Amino acid sequence: MKSIRSSLFVAALLATALAPVALQAQQPAPAAPAAAETDNYTPSHLALARQVVLTSGIANTFDLVYPQLADQTIGIVTRTRPELRNDLIAVLKQLQPEFEGRKEEIIKATTNAFAGAMSEKDLKPVADFFASDAGKAYVAMQPKVINQMVVAMDAWNRQLSTDIMVRVREEMKKKGHQL
């Protein structure tokens, strides 16, 4: 359940961070470029894409990855080896800088995705928005709103799942099947 909630949180954060970008785009976005195509972007195009990634709150979501994976690792290992908990936590803390240092890899990939999805001309107003007071306020409110969204999505998901099963049982009963 915790990993589902974490995944929902990250998905909601990304969706919230990307909302103004989607609103800003005037044309349908092309498919993300292949890695070799990213060399075709001008430095200024990549700089704007990177600025959007860093100032929109998207890059902040990457900060959540290592702690979530570390928690999952602790859960998996200590399920069968609970006596390793303290040493495992110490090792994971020791390794944290090494793996968090790899955040630049996903920032670069996300930057390239933005450059492929939006022209330099379209990225400029998006970057300007996130550099503005309104954009900064938007990014600052994201964690609070996303936490509320995750709670609401979790409850909605559970209710929808129950409702679907009730309806499936009703319809299957009409076909002579008892679930």
Secondary structure, 3 states (H helix, E strand, C coil): CHHHHHHHHHHHHHHHHHHHHHHHCCCCCCCCCCHHHHHHCCHHHHHHHHHHHHHCCHHHHHCCHHHHHHHHHHHHHHHHCHHHHHHHHHHHHHHHHHHHCCHHHHHHHHHHHHHHHCCHHHHHHHHHHHHCHHHHHHHHHHHHHHHHHHHHHHHHHHHHHHHHHHHHHHHHHHCCCCC
